[in-house]
Amino acid sequence: MDEVKTAVENRPAWVDLSSSDPGASRGFYATLFGWDVQVSPDPRYGGYAMAKVGGNDVAGIGPVMMPGQPTAWGVHIGTGSVDAVVGRVQAAGGTVVAPPMDVGDMGRLAVFRDPIGAHISAWQPSEMGSFHHGAPNTFGWAELNARGLQGAVPFYEKVFGWTARISEMGEGAPPYTEFLLDGEVVAGAMEMGPMVPAQVPSFWMVYFNVASVDEGQAKAVAGGAELLMGPTEYPGGRFAILRDPQGATFGLITMHG
């Protein structure tokens, strides 16, 4: 397990969905991605379900923690010490939303909010290490959709040791920020465009790898999702953005080799 901990240190280690209707969410994503989704019978986990592809853990789906909380995907960054991360979060101007807590025997978790309002979590693996990713129907990319991105970049540099690399995306498009760790790209960020309703706060969005973005978005829409941005080419591949039937925004992506 020490090798797993090192592999996910300061990198996305897990994603999960907090849903107002977890049963419906399990059905939607099981159909869309072919996930085998099983709810834990252990009452300590509060109806949390693990989604698997080929027997490998790829994501979680559970109920929202508070009434009125919106359905949303969450990104968890791996760490060897959640408590140390929380200290850096506070020093860097973030807000601790949920202090460090043990999640059964699986690991240790804390949730916080960055200086521009986006929520993100730290995950210290124990019995549960991290997700299987890279293959179709698994995690593909994590991206901060920001309002005032430059107010958040120093925070992530201080908390996770990331460095930011900015690339121009062409006329009329906002520049794109990549977060790097030891020279490897681990996540992205961009300023939200004018097409996003003003009431939408900064948030981390999860993209899932698919064999075909066009076929995937059609299948998602047929399952009740709303298409927010149709299949679009970018320098590294093709993507689409959708809102699932319970209201969570997510992306589909195919990266060029």
Number of C-alpha atoms within 10 A of each C-alpha: 11 10 8 15 20 14 15 21 20 23 21 22 27 26 20 20 23 21 23 21 15 21 15 13 23 24 15 20 19 16 14 18 20 15 23 20 21 15 18 13 11 10 9 11 14 13 17 22 23 20 25 22 20 10 10 15 21 26 24 22 25 23 20 17 12 8 8 8 12 15 22 22 23 21 24 23 22 28 25 19 16 24 18 12 25 23 13 17 22 16 13 18 15 23 18 19 13 13 13 20 14 13 16 13 11 15 16 21 23 21 21 21 20 22 21 20 17 18 22 20 23 29 34 29 28 19 11 18 22 25 20 18 20 15 14 16 23 23 25 20 20 22 20 23 20 22 20 15 18 12 12 21 19 17 22 20 16 15 19 19 14 24 19 19 12 13 11 10 12 8 7 6 10 14 14 15 21 19 21 18 17 9 9 11 15 17 20 20 23 19 18 20 13 7 7 10 9 10 6 11 15 21 25 21 21 25 22 22 23 24 14 15 23 18 11 20 25 14 15 22 16 11 16 13 20 17 18 15 13 15 19 13 13 11 8 11 13 18 24 21 22 20 19 21 18 18 17 20 22 19 25 26 29 21 17 9 5
